[in-house]
Amino acid sequence: MEITKYEGRFIKVTEEIMDGAVWERAYIQSGVQVFPITSEGKIYLIEEKRPHEKSPVRLKFVTGLMDKEDEDPLDTANREMQEEIGLKASHLEVLMHRESSGTLNNHFYQIIATNLVPSKIPNPDGEDTIVSVKAYTIAEILIFFETGKMQWNIDALGIFRIQKMLESGKLTY
């Protein structure tokens, strides 16, 4: 039987004894990463205050957590864009979905957002957490990865996939 050892706002940790061994599981709130693409083919990034991270301000894509377990990731994507960059999309599509299970458990979605229109809602993290919002070309974003301004991780995979989709005509903006 799985026993909860800790439950916070974003993380729950449990233990379960199976076959004589103690198995720990961390359940992390599911979330989204959004690639809002302008009509010129640029992608919005935000510079955001992150006091709990190694770098207290960092350049990042629009991201956020799903408010409820059953919240549609596309709805989450639009909400996060409205909170963080003051835009929403009339076209959203899932670029990638990763489900982690075992020791770490959650769902993570990368979302492409196009046909952007102004729509601002209050940011529950505070309006002063966003330092700047700017749209960049894919070439500029790749330089950010190469120079260390952004970290190589699943973000880069999303950018490479978008680049290939644009080159092949499978994605238009």
Residue, then its C-alpha position, 0 to 999 in steps of 0.5 A: m500500500e502506497i503511503t504519503k510521506y509528504e504532500g506540498r503545493f507542487i509535489k507529493v512523495t510516497e513510499e510503498i513496500m514491494d517484494g521487501a524493498v521500499w519504493e519511493r515515488a514523487y508525484i510532480q504537478s503536470g505542466v506545459q511548455v508553450f511555443p507561441i509563434t508570431s505571424e513572422g515565425k518568431i517565438y516568444l520568450i520571457e525573461e522571468k524572475r526565478p528566486h528559487e533557482k540557481s540563476p534568479v532571472r532566466l530566459k525561458f519559454v512560456t510554462g505553467l502547471m495544470d491547475k487540476e489533474d483533468e485540466d486540458p493541456l491546451d486550456t492550460a497553454n492559453r491560460e499561461m500565455q494570457e498570464e505571462i505574455g498577454l496573448k492567447a492562440s486561436h490554434l493550439e496543437v500538442l507538439m509532444h507529450r511525455e508521461s513519466s512513471g516510476t520514481l518521478n511521475n507526471h505529464f509534460y506537454q509541449i504546445i505549439a500556439t499560432n494565430l495569436v491575439p491580445s488577451k491579458i489575465p492577471n498573473p497569480d505569480g505577480e505581474d512583477t515576475i516577468v522582466s521582459v517579453k520578446a519574440y525571437t527567430i529560431a536561429e536566435i534561440l539556437i544561439f541562446f542554447e549554444t552560448g549557454k544563455m538557455q540550457w540544453n534540455i527538452d526545450a531544445l528538442g521542441i525547437f528542433r522539432i518546430q524547425k523541421m516542421l516549418e522546413s517541411g511545410k507541416l507547420t505554418y504560422 
